[in-house]
Amino acid sequence: MSLRHWIRPPRLWPADSHSSGRRVTWLELFFDLIFVAAVAQVDAPLASDYSFVGVARFLAFFLLIWWAWTGHTLYSTRFDTDDLVQRSLTLVQMFAVAAMAANARDAFDSRSSAGFGAAYAAMRFILVVQYLRACRVAESRRLACHHAAGFGVAALLWLASALIPAPGRYWLWGLALVVDLGTPWLAVQHTRRFPPDAAHLPERFGLFTIILLGESVVAVMHGMESQETWPLAAAISAFQGMGIAFCIWWAYFDGAAGATSRFIRSTQDSVRFHVWTYAHLPLYLGIAIMGVGVKHVISLAPGSHLEPSEVWILCTAVALVIAALASIAGSADGAQERRDFGGYLLRQYLLAASALAVAPAGSYVPPVVLVSILTSLCVLQVVASVSGAKEPEPQQKSIDEVPEFGVEP
């Protein structure tokens, strides 16, 4: 077997207009599982420190983990590179993710946080190598080289931050994060010409959402394990915690059409695509923080109440989920053509505001009552989103029905 069989240059996907719809590969599923395991590792300290400080720490680490996953996902959905080199680079990335998770338990000024930054820098350097390989694709060379340059600068800054003690480390983190997040926005003119695969990317996000919901169910199960006598309030809270996860699944896939194809045919489509992409960050944050909060409620001793800060965190997490689902629904193809589009979104954003409005009184009512109210708001969103949702288009289309990628000049 020749070397050419094992090592092949990347090609733009789809290579021609007659290519069939792309599906998620088993390697990509394995890759996503590693990231969700990393999220669970970063999420673990929240169980013992469900406070604003703990949430802020989790937010910082989660943002970088999510952005690392998004960077790899956007690359793999544009370029077909399933050869020995790509698989080897993916393995190294998976190890880097594990190193990030292993160094995400301590404070920001600790040695571990420096290791987290170094591991994240390694992730970005590998992504740079992948884009440099893609620079060989003539039609998308400027897109690939732009990302390689931007992410390369960010990777150098992240690596330098690991060598500098706090507080100088924080300034480098901020600068590196600005370069990291800003690189795709500065490449918008290239992105419109070569958008991500319309079906493959939503499927990746949908599967990642499913796995995160599974983690929230695991959190509920851990809360159930902590109870020996199984008081009625704990049992009801556990069932409602499962119900919230089920409502999120229902609203995401049916109401918001979060995993349906996203074709980019105009500048407006491109804007909606960016809204859809970035709305997943508060969605994922809310799911993770909400799961830990419900676990905390289930674990409470009979007669105990949540602290005011814990109530605010839990209510804010649910509000983030509801608002993110509404934004995802509003970015769906054809959603803005609805006559009652404004009212459709307003009703859901009001539900998110209602979750926040419950917080001031949440510490004065039994925790099971608080969870019941939040569950009811999630049920109402399912009703509001599904009843007004547009019927999703089939994932697979015939060759004649699939629009050309890109934006008209």
Buried (B, 14 or more C-beta within 10 A) or exposed (E): EEEEEEEBEBBBBBEEEEEEBBEBEEBBEEBBBBBBBBBBBBBBBBBEEBBEEBBEBBBBBBBBBBBBBBBBBBBBBBBBBBBEBBEEBBBBBBBBBBBBBBBBBBEBEEEBBBBBBBBBBBBBBBBBBBBBBBBEBEEBEBBBBBBBBBBBBBBBBBBBBBEBEBEEBBEBBEBBBEBBBEBBEBBEEBBBBBBBBBBBBBBBBBBBBBBBBBBBBEBBBBBBEEBEEEBEBBBBBBBBBBBBBBBBBBBBBBBBBBBBBBBBBEEEBBEBBBEBBBBBBBBBBBBBBBBBBBBBBBBBEEEEBBEEBBBBBBBBBBBBBBBBBBBBBBBBBEBBEBEEEEEBBEBBBBBBEBBBEBBEEBBEBBBBBBBBBBBBBBBBBBBBBBEBBBEBBEBEBEEEEBEEBEBEE
